[in-house]
């Protein structure tokens, strides 16, 4: 079960990377330094953004299944639940497009914001919680510092994204900061996808 789930998570993660790479190479007119990733979802290339979000949702569900069968102890259920929250938020978010910059706020834009917070927050908390679980476990103990380090990196990047609302210097680089968060999250998913696929149960 663990190995199969790990393989599925990695294949889905490859879909995320491929979709995001396509969006960044396509003539979208968006800047990876300035513009949010979600803005791809309000361009003619929105299908690529939806593919990325759905693939990430699948990766989240697969990793939840893999970790559910691979780890034990206090906190295991919380890690799995956080990954399910992440998956649901990622699966839904492309159906609620963000508002265009400078446009009037809409219910879709507000829902998009909450779903983004749920997904980013759940991934971050899952990484930190898994680190705590593994630090007390005999199995995969060596992975605990990796999970914690990536979790705190995601925390720092979330803080930077929050600061973008009030600090012009950060706001101008919001796209770069958000993409750094994506890289950290993808790295965390990849580490534990590989662990599930190769170590198994």
C-alpha positions as CSV (number, residue, x, y, z in Angstrom):
1,X,0.0,0.0,0.0
2,X,2.7,2.5,1.0
3,X,4.8,1.8,-2.1
4,X,1.9,2.1,-4.5
5,X,0.8,5.3,-2.8
6,X,4.3,6.7,-3.1
7,X,4.5,6.0,-6.8
8,X,1.1,7.6,-7.4
9,X,2.2,10.7,-5.4
10,X,5.4,11.0,-7.4
11,X,3.6,10.6,-10.7
12,X,1.1,13.3,-9.7
13,X,3.9,15.5,-8.6
14,X,5.5,15.1,-12.0
15,X,2.2,16.3,-13.4
16,X,2.4,19.4,-11.2
17,X,5.9,20.2,-12.3
18,X,5.1,19.6,-15.9
19,X,2.0,21.8,-15.8
20,X,3.8,24.7,-14.0
21,X,6.8,24.4,-16.4
22,X,4.4,24.7,-19.4
23,X,2.7,27.8,-17.9
24,X,6.0,29.5,-17.2
25,X,7.2,28.8,-20.8
26,X,3.9,29.7,-22.5
27,X,3.3,33.3,-23.7
28,X,1.0,34.2,-20.8
29,X,2.4,37.7,-20.4
30,X,2.9,37.1,-16.6
31,X,6.1,37.7,-14.7
32,X,7.3,34.9,-12.4
33,X,8.8,37.6,-10.2
34,X,5.7,39.9,-9.9
35,X,2.6,37.8,-10.6
36,X,0.9,35.2,-8.5
37,X,0.8,31.6,-9.8
38,X,-3.0,31.8,-9.5
39,X,-3.1,34.5,-12.2
40,X,-2.4,31.8,-14.8
41,X,-6.0,30.7,-13.9
42,X,-7.5,33.9,-15.3
43,X,-5.6,33.7,-18.6
44,X,-6.3,31.8,-21.8
45,X,-3.9,29.2,-20.3
46,X,-6.2,28.4,-17.4
47,X,-6.4,24.7,-18.3
48,X,-2.7,24.3,-17.5
49,X,-3.3,25.9,-14.0
50,X,-6.3,23.6,-13.4
51,X,-4.2,20.6,-14.4
52,X,-1.5,21.6,-11.9
53,X,-4.0,22.1,-9.0
54,X,-5.7,18.8,-9.7
55,X,-2.4,16.9,-9.9
56,X,-1.3,18.5,-6.6
57,X,-4.6,17.4,-5.1
58,X,-4.0,13.8,-6.2
59,X,-0.4,13.9,-4.9
60,X,-1.8,15.1,-1.5
61,X,-4.3,12.2,-1.3
62,X,-1.8,9.6,-2.4
63,X,0.8,10.9,0.2
64,X,-1.9,10.9,2.8
65,X,-2.6,7.2,2.1
66,X,1.0,6.3,2.0
67,X,1.9,8.0,5.3
68,X,-1.3,6.6,6.9
69,X,0.1,3.1,6.3
70,X,3.8,3.9,6.9
71,X,3.8,5.8,10.1
72,X,2.3,5.4,13.5
73,X,2.1,7.1,16.8
74,X,0.6,10.3,18.2
75,X,0.1,12.9,15.5
76,X,-0.3,10.5,12.6
77,X,-4.0,11.2,12.2
78,X,-3.3,14.9,12.2
79,X,-0.7,14.6,9.4
80,X,-3.1,12.6,7.3
81,X,-6.0,15.0,7.9
82,X,-3.9,18.0,7.0
83,X,-2.9,16.4,3.7
84,X,-6.6,15.6,3.0
85,X,-7.4,19.3,3.7
86,X,-4.6,20.3,1.3
87,X,-5.9,18.0,-1.4
88,X,-9.5,19.2,-1.1
89,X,-8.4,22.9,-1.3
90,X,-6.2,22.2,-4.3
91,X,-8.9,20.3,-6.1
92,X,-11.4,23.1,-5.6
93,X,-9.3,26.2,-6.1
94,X,-9.2,26.4,-9.9
95,X,-13.0,26.5,-9.9
96,X,-12.9,29.7,-7.9
97,X,-10.6,32.0,-10.0
98,X,-8.8,34.8,-8.3
99,X,-9.8,38.4,-8.9
100,X,-7.7,40.3,-11.5
101,X,-5.3,42.7,-9.8
102,X,-7.0,46.0,-9.2
103,X,-10.5,44.6,-9.9
104,X,-13.4,44.7,-7.4
105,X,-13.5,41.8,-5.0
106,X,-15.9,39.0,-5.8
107,X,-17.2,36.0,-4.0
108,X,-15.0,33.8,-6.2
109,X,-11.9,35.8,-5.4
110,X,-12.6,35.6,-1.7
111,X,-13.2,31.8,-1.9
112,X,-9.9,31.5,-3.9
113,X,-8.1,33.3,-1.1
114,X,-9.4,31.1,1.6
115,X,-8.7,28.0,-0.4
116,X,-5.1,29.2,-1.0
117,X,-4.7,29.8,2.8
118,X,-6.1,26.3,3.6
119,X,-3.8,24.6,1.1
120,X,-0.6,26.5,2.0
121,X,-1.3,26.3,5.7
122,X,-2.2,22.6,5.7
123,X,1.0,21.7,3.7
124,X,3.1,23.7,6.1
125,X,1.5,22.3,9.3
126,X,1.7,18.7,7.8
127,X,5.4,19.1,7.3
128,X,6.0,20.4,10.8
129,X,3.7,17.8,12.4
130,X,5.3,15.0,10.5
131,X,8.7,16.1,11.7
132,X,7.5,15.9,15.3
133,X,6.0,12.4,14.7
134,X,9.2,11.1,13.0
135,X,11.4,12.5,15.7
136,X,9.8,10.2,18.2
137,X,9.7,7.2,15.9
138,X,12.3,4.5,15.2
139,X,11.3,4.3,11.6
140,X,12.2,7.2,9.2
141,X,13.7,9.0,12.2
142,X,16.4,10.5,9.9
143,X,13.7,12.2,7.8
144,X,12.4,14.2,10.8
145,X,14.9,17.1,10.4
146,X,14.2,17.3,6.7
147,X,10.5,17.6,7.3
148,X,11.0,20.2,10.0
149,X,13.4,22.3,7.9
150,X,11.1,22.4,4.9
151,X,8.2,23.1,7.2
152,X,9.9,26.2,8.7
153,X,11.0,27.3,5.3
154,X,7.4,27.3,4.2
155,X,6.5,29.2,7.4
156,X,9.0,31.9,6.5
157,X,7.7,32.1,2.9
158,X,4.1,32.4,4.1
159,X,5.2,35.3,6.4
160,X,6.9,37.0,3.4
161,X,3.7,36.6,1.4
162,X,1.7,38.1,4.2
163,X,4.1,41.0,4.4
164,X,3.5,41.7,0.7
165,X,0.2,43.3,1.6
166,X,1.9,46.1,3.4
167,X,5.6,46.2,2.3
168,X,6.0,47.5,-1.3
169,X,9.4,45.9,-1.7
170,X,8.0,42.5,-0.9
171,X,4.8,43.1,-2.9
172,X,6.8,43.7,-6.0
173,X,8.4,40.3,-5.6
174,X,5.3,38.4,-4.5
175,X,5.5,36.0,-7.5
176,X,9.1,35.0,-6.7
177,X,8.2,34.4,-3.0
178,X,5.2,32.3,-3.8
179,X,7.1,30.2,-6.3
180,X,9.7,29.6,-3.7
181,X,6.9,28.3,-1.5
182,X,5.8,26.0,-4.3
183,X,9.3,24.7,-4.6
184,X,9.6,24.0,-0.9
185,X,6.2,22.2,-0.8
186,X,7.1,20.2,-3.9
187,X,10.4,19.2,-2.4
188,X,8.6,18.0,0.8
189,X,6.1,16.0,-1.2
190,X,9.0,14.6,-3.3
191,X,11.0,13.5,-0.3
192,X,8.2,11.6,1.3
193,X,6.8,10.3,-2.0
194,X,10.2,8.7,-2.6
195,X,10.3,7.4,1.0
196,X,7.0,5.8,0.5
197,X,7.8,4.4,-2.9
198,X,11.2,3.0,-2.1
199,X,11.1,2.1,1.6
200,X,7.5,0.9,1.6
201,X,5.9,-0.7,4.6
